[in-house]
Amino acid sequence: MPLGRSCKAARLSWLCRAATIVSVTVVADVSTVVETLQTPALAVSEVLQCPELLPAAPGFYGWWSGRGAVGPVPHIPHPLDADVSLLYVGISPARETSAQTLRSRVVRNHLNGNVGSSTFRLVLAALLIDALDLHPFMRGTKVALSAVDNGRLSAWQREHLLLTSCARERPWEIEEQVIAQLTPPLNSTGNAAHAFYPAVRAARAEFRRRARAAPSTSPSLRTV
């Protein structure tokens, strides 16, 4: 969808092609969530153009990409498009006391935050560290990227990622079951049996190692 389209036009296009950003019953069971996360995905550009396409509600989201976009990641095909690969499944919020929603988590943290505020963003950066020439550093106790590097990662996301979503109250109650059925390769929590789990852990560890080895004095361009 062209970025110049209005939010209203984006929403109409989404409805016409039965896209996946939908609200379902607050007590959706595991099979309903899994099925909804496997419906046609929206491009990141559409979500950024019209954030209202994401529910301002608790629930699940699924990150997808074109096959082979993240080199070593095994291909978990979308049931409607064999050239689209599942990368990661997340929830928002993660606990009862949080007011976070699907929309705020995806738009603020995953697409516009730094790696210290998003596990998915951090894993992507770790796997793409050489391809995107990223240089992590420590900001206090958290790993961070400079504004330039962070922008490069965001540009990659806008070019390659797709998104599905399913609203569901208290998503943490069935998170493990949903992950077990969908087998996303980039999840760590509740996914230790996945064949790609050791590679994800190793990439994250190397990313942090490089961050700790970076100069402790950060130039101004590191501010995001």
C-alpha positions in Angstrom: 0.0 0.0 0.0 1.4 3.4 -0.9 2.5 5.4 2.1 0.4 8.4 0.9 -2.9 6.7 1.4 -5.1 8.0 4.3 -5.8 5.9 7.4 -9.4 5.4 6.2 -8.2 4.0 2.8 -5.7 1.7 4.6 -8.5 0.4 6.8 -10.8 -0.2 3.9 -8.1 -2.1 2.0 -7.4 -4.2 5.0 -11.1 -5.1 5.4 -11.5 -5.9 1.7 -8.7 -8.5 1.8 -9.6 -10.0 5.2 -6.3 -9.1 6.7 -5.3 -10.4 10.1 -5.4 -7.4 12.5 -8.7 -8.3 14.1 -10.3 -8.4 17.5 -11.7 -11.7 18.7 -13.5 -12.9 21.8 -11.6 -12.0 25.0 -11.6 -15.7 25.9 -10.2 -17.0 22.6 -8.8 -20.5 23.0 -5.4 -21.6 21.7 -6.7 -22.9 18.3 -8.5 -19.6 17.6 -5.3 -17.6 18.4 -3.2 -19.9 16.3 -5.6 -19.7 13.3 -5.8 -15.9 13.6 -2.1 -15.5 13.6 -1.9 -17.5 10.4 -4.3 -15.3 8.4 -2.9 -12.9 5.8 -0.3 -10.5 7.2 0.0 -6.7 6.9 3.2 -5.0 5.8 4.9 -2.8 8.4 4.3 0.2 6.2 0.6 -0.3 6.5 0.7 -0.5 10.3 2.9 2.6 10.6 0.6 4.5 8.2 -2.5 3.5 10.2 -1.7 2.2 13.8 -5.4 1.9 14.4 -5.2 -1.4 12.4 -3.7 -2.9 15.6 -6.1 -3.4 18.5 -5.5 -1.1 21.5 -6.1 -4.3 23.5 -4.2 -7.2 25.0 -3.3 -10.1 22.8 -0.9 -11.9 20.5 1.2 -10.7 17.6 3.2 -12.7 15.0 6.2 -11.3 13.1 6.8 -12.7 9.6 9.2 -12.0 6.8 9.9 -13.1 3.2 11.6 -16.4 3.1 15.4 -16.1 3.7 15.3 -12.4 4.8 17.2 -13.4 8.0 19.8 -15.8 6.5 20.2 -18.6 8.9 16.7 -18.7 10.4 14.8 -21.9 9.5 11.7 -21.5 7.3 8.4 -21.9 9.1 6.0 -21.3 6.2 2.8 -19.3 6.4 -0.1 -21.7 5.5 -1.4 -19.2 2.9 2.0 -18.2 1.4 4.9 -20.6 1.3 7.3 -17.7 0.6 6.5 -16.1 3.9 8.3 -17.2 7.1 7.3 -17.0 10.7 9.9 -15.4 12.9 8.5 -14.6 16.3 5.3 -14.7 18.4 4.8 -12.2 21.3 2.2 -11.1 23.7 1.2 -7.8 25.2 1.0 -7.2 28.1 3.0 -9.9 29.8 1.4 -9.5 33.2 -1.8 -8.3 34.9 -0.3 -5.1 36.2 0.8 -3.7 32.8 -1.4 -1.3 30.8 0.5 -2.1 27.6 -1.5 -3.1 24.5 -0.8 -4.8 21.2 -0.6 -1.4 19.5 1.7 0.3 22.0 4.0 -2.7 22.2 4.4 -3.1 18.4 4.5 0.6 17.4 6.5 2.0 20.3 8.9 -0.8 21.2 9.3 -3.2 18.3 9.2 -0.6 15.5 10.4 2.6 17.1 12.2 1.7 20.2 15.8 0.6 20.9 17.0 -3.0 21.4 16.9 -2.6 25.1 13.1 -2.3 25.1 12.2 -5.1 22.7 13.4 -8.7 22.8 12.3 -9.2 19.2 14.2 -6.1 18.1 17.3 -7.3 20.0 17.2 -10.8 18.5 16.9 -9.3 15.0 19.8 -7.0 15.6 21.9 -9.9 16.9 21.2 -12.0 13.9 21.8 -9.0 11.5 24.7 -7.5 13.3 27.2 -8.0 10.4 24.8 -7.7 7.5 23.6 -4.3 8.8 27.0 -3.3 10.3 25.6 -2.7 13.7 27.7 -1.6 16.7 26.0 -2.2 20.0 27.1 -0.6 23.2 26.1 -0.5 26.9 23.8 2.2 28.1 23.7 1.6 31.9 22.8 -2.1 32.2 21.1 -2.4 28.8 22.4 -2.9 25.3 21.7 -0.1 22.9 22.3 1.0 19.3 23.2 4.5 18.1 20.6 6.6 16.3 22.3 5.7 13.0 22.4 2.0 13.6 18.9 2.0 15.1 17.6 3.7 12.0 19.3 1.1 9.8 17.5 -1.6 11.7 14.2 0.2 11.5 14.6 0.6 7.7 15.3 -3.2 7.4 12.1 -3.9 9.4 10.0 -1.6 7.2 11.3 -3.4 4.1 11.1 -7.0 5.2 8.6 -7.6 8.0 4.9 -8.5 8.0 2.6 -8.6 11.0 -0.4 -10.6 12.2 -2.4 -10.1 15.5 -5.1 -11.5 17.6 -6.7 -9.7 20.6 -7.1 -11.8 23.7 -7.4 -10.9 27.4 -4.7 -12.3 29.7 -2.6 -13.6 26.8 0.1 -15.0 29.2 -2.3 -17.7 30.2 -1.9 -19.5 26.9 1.4 -18.1 25.6 3.3 -21.3 26.0 0.7 -23.4 24.2 0.5 -20.9 21.3 4.3 -20.9 20.9 4.4 -24.7 21.0 1.9 -25.0 18.2 3.4 -22.3 15.9 7.1 -23.1 16.7 8.5 -19.6 15.9 12.3 -19.9 15.6 13.3 -16.6 17.3 11.5 -17.0 20.6 13.5 -18.0 23.6 11.1 -18.1 26.5 9.1 -21.4 26.4 10.9 -22.5 23.2 14.0 -24.3 24.4 13.2 -27.4 22.5 13.3 -25.6 19.2 16.3 -26.6 17.0 17.2 -23.0 16.4 17.2 -22.1 20.1 21.0 -22.6 20.6 21.7 -20.3 17.6 19.4 -17.5 19.0 21.0 -17.8 22.5 24.5 -17.7 20.9 23.7 -14.7 18.8 22.2 -12.7 21.7 25.3 -13.6 23.8 27.7 -12.4 21.1 25.7 -9.2 20.6 26.0 -8.4 24.4 29.7 -9.4 24.3 30.4 -6.8 21.5 28.3 -4.2 23.4 30.4 -4.7 26.6 33.6 -4.5 24.5 32.6 -1.2 22.9 34.1 2.1 24.3 32.4 3.2 27.5 32.3 6.8 26.4 29.5 7.2 23.8 29.5 9.9 21.2 26.5 12.1 20.8 25.3 10.2 17.7 24.5 7.3 20.0 21.5 9.1 21.5 18.2 7.8 20.2 
